[in-house]
Structure formats: structure tokens, C-alpha cells
């Protein structure tokens, strides 16, 4: 089995790139299951129902979110959709769900979304405690468990991955929009990469217009971010899993 994780879609350009690229990529690489982070697709912040449908129609099986989950009010009209996962460590009682279990052929694939707490400026429950609780509750039901950890700090991501090593199949990071080159299989068999990157404008500051970004950094004055234009990249990671024992066989970064 091959599972593809696609990095944060940024704006209309990123969505267009996904729609143009994903069908062929799935065919060429024999991809079985696709997870796409969609928290930045609607103008760089949040997701609308139209975006949600277009991501699914492009060939995505599950859409994960992050700190901009509530960026567009439209999400409250479809937050309970079975293929939409928001961070599991939002406070108890928040609408939506933090994980889902999906049937693929003879396997049950669990996808968990978590939000980091270091430098994220979002009040959440502890992702380490919440993830342990979820994994413990589903370990007998799911054959494959995958975690999208939407977090800023590299150390926080690495620490969570090591805590879950051997308990889940895959931990991949999102949020920073910069693909890292540290893909590895941890000692107890869990596949890990700190960040899978973004699907969005190539010539940009993590998807945003370079001029506006520089003005903020140079002057410290408030300057509204705006999306960059132009050619886009699709980045992500392909994880190959042994069908017989559900062990990770390989990890391959992609950039198109």
C-alpha cells in the first residue's frame, strides 16, 4: 500500500496545482490513499465547502486542518463531514472530530490531526496526552495509524514522534510550509518527517507575497499578508507500507 500526504494547500493557486497534479501522480505512483492538509486553501486561511469538495474530487481521501481551522465561517456547515478532520486537542466539546477511521480494501486506516502548542498562539489541550489517549482507544481497531502534527517547533514534532514510535505507523508534520529532508524510520518502526511542505506559490514567503512579507520584517509595522501569484509547487511524502504486516517499507519526499 502507498499512502500520500500532501502539504498545506495555499490559496487558489495551490488548489489549482493539486487538481492538475494529483490524478496523474496517483496513477503514476500507484497511490492507494491520500491525506491533504487544507487549512490554508481559502485565501490563505481556512476552508470553504467549495474548496472542500474540489479537494475531495481531485482524489483526496481525508482532509486535515490546523490553527486556521475556523478561518472561514462556512466550515461550520460541513465540519462533521466524515472526511474532514480538525485538531483532536481542541478543547472538549468543540464541534467536529479529531480523528477518523477509514476502510481501504481489507485495512482500516486511522488518521489523527493534532495541533502543536509551542509558538502557535492557540489554546489547546496537550497533544502528547491527547494522542496517547486516542491511540490507546483505537489500537485494536485500526491496522494503520497516521498522525498529521500541525506544529511550529521542530523539537515538539520530533518529541511527539518518538513518544509514538512503534505505536503508530506514520507521523508527519505540517504548518511551516517548508519541506524538511529528515525523513526516517524510527527505531520501533514509525515513519517520520518534520514537515512535508506546502502546495502553493513557488516564488513566495511560505505562500505569501514577498514584498508584503519583507515590509513586515523590515519595518515591524502591521502589513496585511496577501497571497503570492505565479507558478506553484506540490510537495508531500509517499509512505509505502507492507500489506502483510503493515510495517513501513519506504519514505519518499516529492516536489512537483
Buried (B, 14 or more C-beta within 10 A) or exposed (E): BBBBBBBBBBBBBBBBBBBBBBEEBBEEBEBBBBBBBBBBBBBBBBBBBEBBEBBBEBBBBBBBBBBBBBBBEBBEEBBEBEBBBBBBBBEEEBEBBBBBBBEBEEBBBBBBBBBBBEEBEBEBBEBBEBBBEBBEEBEEEBBBBBBBBBBBBBEBBBEBBBBBBEBBBBBBBBBBBEBBEEBEBBEEBBBBBBBBBBBBBEEBBBBBBEEBBEBBEEEEEEBEBBBBEEEBBBBBBBBBBEBEEBEBEEBEBBEB
